[in-house]
Amino acid sequence: MNHLKTSTVHEVAVGDVNKEVKLSAGFWKAYVHSRKSLEAAYKDVSRGRSVKRIVITGHSLGGALAQCAYIDFSCGQMRKNLGLDGANVELSCYPMSAPPVCSGLTTQHWISRHADVANVHHYYCPYDAVHASPLVKSGGATKGNVFINFLTHPTTTTYHIGSEIALDSTTTFPDAHEPYDLWKAMWKEISQPQPADFWQEVLLDLKKSEVSPTNKFDTVQKDQLLKALVDSFDFEQFMKRARDWADGISKKVEKDAALLILNSL
């Protein structure tokens, strides 16, 4: 994902284009590739309705993309595309077990000032190394992250935006990163009995910060997931993403090998 390589984000601006904002290159590029479909989905569900609240969330990589989307919705190109400037819309973001996306203090400070990060709330298990924060309890994976960062990108430091909320969990990594363990810890946090079914639907009251269970369960079937996967695949977009990935490889020998494979497809 090239999460330690930085990418200058020219689309993020208040007024004029801002050249100081640098986000993790892999996460930002992945988000940009989903921006078109995200914009179309928003316009589809909001057509004919008065939108009062937008909630963006995701787990792990999805949490990194959620942060990129939040920045884009709050002070980026997406805000302009959707006509949210001057609109009275409550925007919030809930990354789950997510890595940081801001590269360097300058970016973190700029985003904090302009993206209203008081509405960004990270949830994570204390031993989850993917969260990559000084608040994560030390373990082998955490120390490995620090070593790899120093070895490959010694001048890059990543930062979270918003609040970081550690859940009451003693699960060690890598299980601490799994959605199921996070889900259990979140039910424990709100002092409610854990449902028997993992995919039970819940209601989230943002104003009261309360979660309440419903009697509904996700009934998605395997063939539905397969159809969604097939329908979402576009070879041209796949090749563009693959070439962006090849561009991120630093060693020429490996880059040439990657391009040779792509050119054979």
C-alpha positions, 0 to 999 in steps of 0.5 A, spaced: 500 500 500 506 504 500 503 507 506 510 510 508 511 513 501 507 520 501 503 523 496 502 531 495 494 531 495 493 537 490 485 536 491 485 538 498 484 545 499 481 551 502 480 556 497 487 555 493 490 549 492 494 546 498 501 543 496 503 542 504 498 536 505 501 530 504 497 523 505 500 516 505 500 515 497 497 508 497 491 509 501 490 516 497 491 513 491 486 507 493 481 512 495 481 516 489 480 510 484 473 509 488 471 517 488 467 516 482 463 510 484 462 514 491 460 520 488 455 516 484 452 512 490 451 519 494 448 522 488 443 516 487 441 515 495 440 523 496 436 524 490 430 528 492 432 528 499 434 533 504 441 530 507 442 532 514 448 527 516 453 523 513 457 518 517 463 515 514 466 508 517 471 502 515 475 497 518 483 497 517 484 499 510 477 501 509 478 505 515 484 509 512 480 510 506 474 512 510 479 518 513 481 520 506 474 520 504 472 524 510 478 529 508 475 530 501 468 531 504 470 536 509 475 540 505 477 537 498 474 536 491 468 532 493 465 537 497 465 541 491 463 536 487 457 534 491 455 542 493 456 541 500 459 548 501 455 552 505 450 546 506 448 544 513 450 537 513 453 534 519 459 530 517 463 525 522 468 519 521 469 512 525 475 509 523 475 502 526 482 499 527 485 503 522 492 506 520 494 513 520 494 517 513 497 523 515 504 524 513 508 529 517 506 534 522 505 540 517 499 535 514 496 533 521 496 540 523 493 543 517 488 537 516 486 538 524 485 546 522 481 545 516 477 538 516 474 539 523 477 533 526 473 533 532 468 529 528 473 523 527 473 518 532 478 512 532 476 505 535 481 500 536 484 494 541 490 496 545 494 491 542 492 492 535 499 494 531 495 496 525 493 502 529 500 504 529 500 509 534 504 511 540 498 509 544 498 502 542 501 497 547 508 494 545 508 487 542 513 484 537 509 487 531 509 494 534 516 493 534 517 491 527 513 496 525 518 501 528 524 498 525 521 497 518 519 505 518 526 507 520 529 502 515 525 504 509 522 511 510 527 514 516 524 521 515 517 519 514 512 520 521 505 518 520 499 521 525 492 520 526 487 525 526 481 526 531 480 522 537 483 515 539 479 511 543 482 504 546 477 499 547 477 494 553 480 488 550 487 484 552 487 480 545 494 480 542 495 481 535 494 479 530 487 477 533 486 484 536 485 487 529 480 482 527 473 485 526 470 480 531 474 481 536 473 489 535 466 487 535 466 484 542 470 489 545 465 495 542 459 491 545 463 491 552 464 498 552 457 500 552 455 495 557 450 491 553 450 483 552 453 481 546 448 478 541 449 471 539 450 473 531 456 477 529 452 480 523 446 483 527 444 490 525 445 495 530 442 502 530 447 508 532 445 514 535 450 519 534 448 525 538 447 520 544 453 516 542 449 510 544 448 503 540 442 499 540 441 492 537 435 490 532 432 484 531 434 484 524 440 480 521 444 480 515 441 475 510 446 476 504 448 470 500 454 467 497 452 468 490 450 475 491 457 477 494 460 473 488 455 477 483 457 484 486 464 482 486 464 480 478 459 486 477 465 491 480 471 488 476 473 493 470 479 491 467 481 498 465 481 500 472 484 494 474 490 496 469 491 503 471 491 501 479 496 496 477 501 501 473 500 506 479 502 500 484 508 499 479 510 506 479 511 506 487 516 501 486 523 504 488 528 499 485 529 499 478 529 491 477 523 490 481 519 495 477 521 493 470 519 486 472 512 488 474 511 492 468 513 486 464 508 482 467 503 488 466 505 488 459 503 481 458 496 481 460 
